[in-house]
Amino acid sequence: MTIDAGHFAELLLADDEPQAFEIVNATGASQLVLVCDHASNRVPRCLDNLGLTPEQLGEHIAWDPGAADVARLLSLKLDAPLVLSSYSRLVIDCNRPLQSPQSIPEQSAGVLVSGNQNITAADRACRVKNVFVPYHHAINQLLAARQNTPTVFLSLHSFSPSLEGQQRPWHIGISSWRDHTLATLLINALKKYDDILVGENEPYAIDPEFDYAIPVHGEGRGLPSAMIEIRQDGIRTAAGVAVWAERIAKAYRETERVGFIG
């Protein structure tokens, strides 16, 4: 049976499944706009979990555990709008350019993703149309509505405590692309805590060949921008989430007191 891409696109998400994004506190009064690109490990029902087990989908290969919880609490604490993705990065990665080989990965961290093997152009177009495009359209609309309002853009992620057998020492990392102003202010504020190690462009630097949110929505719009990465062992519990949300909120409030935008 052959299904054209346009028709198949209508079939990806059933009527009872969430849309590709969730917006929290859309009219928040803060200058800050938050996004969480890897907020969920959900897979559309028709993709049959991409051939992965529930345990595999619970791992970092499928999402950023804890990141959405921190983002939601930050949105509440700072009265900031927040946009979250609703589907797993393995369906399509909302923080990767579409031309990136990591956009729809065939394997991740040594795990073969059978549902992503040899997918057709129509399958790819289906995921782009139903997941990637609506999520970024929601961010675009939110930012366009604020074009006359001073705006700061933060992307929230989490990272695994170790990679390829090597422990990662940072408790939190702040990354930026070309404009380091916001990142530097946040780093300096977080370094006041003597019990944590703050990474500068660690564990990941931003590269427009592999990153989408900051180069396109943040610096691409000329907004003060940064990406925050929190080590996952610090946000596995509600208590840990609360600690990190408070630390980041305080650090952000310090940048506001500097008055570097407006």
N, C-alpha and C positions, 0 to 999 in steps of 0.2 A: 504493500500500500504506500503510495506517495502522497505526502502532505506538503503543500507549499508553505513557505516560511511565514507568510501573513496569517494563514489559518492556524498553523502550529503555534504561533505566538499567542493566539487567543486561548490555547489549551494549557499553557505552562502552569498558570495559577488557577486553581479551582475557585468558584465563587465564595467558598467558605474559608479560603486561605488569606492571610494578611497581604496587603499591598506591599510594594517593594520598600517602603520607608515608613517611619513613624516620626511625627513632629511633636515635640513636647514644649509647652510654654511658648508658642509661636510669637506672642506679643510681649514677651519678657522685656523689662525696661533696661536691662543691662546693655552696655556697648558690646558685650561679648556674644559671639555666636559659636556654639559648640557643634561638632559633628563626630560621629562614631561609625567609621566605615565597616568595622568588623564586629558589630554588636551582637550578631546572632549566628547560631549554627544550624538554623532551620534549612531544610531542603524541600523544594516543592514536591508534593506527593507523587507526581507523575515521574519524577526522576529516581524513585525507589532508593533514596538515601545514597545515590551515586555508587551503590555497591559497597558502602562502608557500614561497619557495625556502629551501634550507638556509642560504644566506648571510643571508637576512632573519631566520631563526630563531636565527642566531648573534649577532644584534645585541641591544642593550639593550631593544628593544621586547618581546622574548620572555622575558627573564629578567634577573638581575643578575649579569653575568659576574664571576667571582672571589669572590663573596660566600660561596658554599658552601665553597670551599677554605679561606678564612679561618675560617669557622665550625667546620669539622672540626678544624683545627689548634688553635683556641682550646679546643674541647671536650677535646682531648688534653692541652693544656698545663695547663688549670685543673681537669681531672677533672669537667667539667660535662656534664649531659644536654643533648642537642641534638635538635630536631625540624626536619626539612627537608621542604619540599614536593617532590613528584616530577614535577609537570607545569607547563607554561608558564603564565605569567600571562595569556597570550592565550586559553588554554582557559577559565580563570576565575581572576581575581586573588584570591589568598588573603589579601591585605592590603587589600581593599576591602569595605565593607559591601555586602550583596547588592542594596540599592536604588541603589547608586552607578552612574552611567552608565559608569564605568570597570570595572565588574565583569566584563563580557564585551565588550571594546571592539570597535567596528566598524572603527576605524582607530587607529593609534598612530604618533606622530611623522611624520604625513603618509603613512604606509603603509596602504593599504586592506587589511583582513583579510577576504578574501572569505568564508572559512568562518564568519565571525561576522555576516554580513549577513542580516537578516530571519529570524533563528532563531526557532523556535516556542517556546511556553511549555513544551512537553514537552522540547525540546532543552535549554532553560535548566535545567529541573528535573533533567534527567539529569546535567548537569555539576555542579550544586550537590550532588546526592546522592552522586556518585562521586568528586569531587575536593575540593570546599570542606568539606563536612561531615566526612568522615573525617579530614582534616588537622587541623581545629580540635578534633575530638573527641579526637584523640591528645594534643594540647596540654592540653586540659581534664583528661584522665585523669592525665597526668603531674603536673600542678599539684595536682590533688585528692589524689593520693597523698602530697603533701608538705605538706598543710595544717597539720600540726603542726611543720613545719620552716621556719625563717627562709629566705626565698627572694627572690632578685633576678632580674629578668626583662630580658633584652636581646634585641633584634631586630636582625639583621645584614642590611645591604643594600649595594649599590654604586651609584654614579651616574656618568653620562657626563661626560667632561672639558669638554664644551661643550654649550650648549643654544641653538638658534636663532641660531647664529653667534657667541654670546657665550661667552668662556672663563670657566670657573668656577674661582675662585682657591683654594678650600679643598681641602686634601688629604684631610681627613676632617671629617665633621660629626656632631654629637651633638644629638639632638632629644628633647624631652620634651613632655608635655601640661600637666597642672596641677601635678604634683609635680616640681620641678626639682632635687631633692636629689641624686639619683644622677648626673644629667646634668652638674650643676655640678662635682661631684667628678671625674668623668671628664675634663671639659674642662680643669680646672685641672691635672690630672696630665699630660694630653697637651700642654699649652702649655709644659711644661718642655723639649720638643724645639724648639730654635730654628730648625730647618730645615723646619718645617711650619706651615701656617695651619689653625687649627681653626675650623670653623663652629659657631655657636651657633644652633640651630634653622635651620641651613642645610645643604644646599641646600633642604631641605624642613622645614617646621614640621608638627607632628602636628595633624590636624583629624579629629574623630570622624565627620565626614561623608565623609571620604575614606580614613581609616586604620582598621584593625581590630585588629591585634595588641596595640598598647599600650593603647588605650582599653578593650578587652574583657578580654584575658588578663592584662595588666600592672596598670595603675592600676584597671581594673575589679575586680580582686581585692584591691586595696589593697597591691600589691607595689611596691617601689622599681623603677622601670622607665626604660628609655631605648632609643632607636633609634640605631644606628650606621650611618652612610653613608660608604663609602670610595670615593675617586675611582678609577675603573677603570684609569687608566693606571699606577697604583701597584701593581696586583695582577694584572698580565697574565702575570707569570712566577712560578715557584715561589719564587724568591728574594724577589720583592716580597711575595708572600703571607706568607712567613716573617717578614719585617721587620714587617709590619703586625700579624700575629698576636701577635708578641712585644711590640710597643708597646701594644696593647690589653690584653694579659694583664698587663703591668706596671702599666698605669693602673688596671685592675680590682683588682689586689692592693693598690694604695694605698688604694682605697675600703674594702677589707676591714680594713686597719689602722686606719682611722678608727673602725670599729666602729659604723656608723650604723644597723645592723639587728641583730636578735637579741633 
